[in-house]
């Protein structure tokens, strides 16, 4: 069953408002009278132009309407996911969707409808991510960027939790003293400086240039505010990837930009910005369609491998029965890796070279096949082609046709690469042309 938990607290941490669907815990049935809640929450780097997150609670009391303004500048924690109940529900994936500060709270009363709207800014270490700060980056030569950041942020936010996981190669060859006014400006500065130091090829996102006009595929240092935590990461510190199950996905992942995919999952709170995810390698279902041609292309995932999450978008309507009304949308980039020189790099070829897989066939005596898919598998054999040889291969002539139509011998895409070897034939003469019948004699 769907689960939500909204907690509003003041600066001292005292709880002032609390709404939840599971007052007795995720292992127990939900409250049948739980209020309807809508969620539209974003988590991303401070370099991204993210809209403000929004939460609406329906059916509030008259007292809540009159005191809505009292919630301004309060801290809000929104938890969500799935509770125990449905067969595929996984309560362990429920968690914090967003932590931040209520920038504006307002209520409305139209007819019999009473609602409370909360506009939330992620992160509560400052009064809004655009608020003026007093950042002075003192970065001595040969000093790690992580050390300089720790020395700057610790005295400014003594109660915040610093999570800095960036490359140790981020060092300047000169002393730098830089003033920064806001969190957004700090994030932009760290991104530019880190990508200036580590230049390793085409850009990961957006195809932007580094200050020395060299295209870089290194994503750069990112800053993410999550409640009272300050997360600084660049993907070079490898972490254990979280496995995405086939039952977690809603539809197929899709490309949304260079090296960046988007995957929609059932709402979950255990994946955050900077985490690594691993998409499943197997197909989701097996149906009668699997007996027909091209079934693998319809049922297998388009994307496989490990990706780094750079944006998380939670969308929820608690009482809407639609499958897309309680989901988490993940934007993720191909995993950052380190090459032999220690430079951060991106895996530009996530799939191994493709080899033809033969399926289907004709009666024993004539070895033919139809190539219906391109998969990274070993070289095809008679068993791969679905052939059953009731007797040994003849010692005399042995023939096949290259480039025939369906129901004929075989189709080898692309035609330019068609050889007798690709259909399992051995020959000593040059490869035949497309559509040409061939005859070989093993004894010569």
Secondary structure, DSSP 8 states (H G I E B T S, - for coil): -EEEEEEEE-TT--EEEEEES-TT-TTS---TT---EEEEEEEE-TTS----EEEEEES--HHHHHTGGGGTT-EEEEEEEE-S-STT--GGG-EEEEEEEEEEEEEEEETTEEEEEEEEEEBSSSSSTTS---EEEEE-TT-BHHHHHHHHHHHH-TTSEEEEE--TT-B-SS-EEEEE-SHHHHHHHHHHHHHHH---SS-SSTT-B-TTS-B------EEEEETTEEEEE-S-S----EE--TTTBSS--EEEETTEEEEEEE--SS--TT-EEEE--S-S---GGGGSTTHHHHHS-S--EEEEEEEEEEEEETT--STTSEEEEEEEEE-EEE-TTS-EEE-S--S---EEEEE---STTS---EEEEEES-----TTTTT---SS---SSEEEEESS--TTSS---SSGGG--GGGGT---SS----TT-EEEEETT-
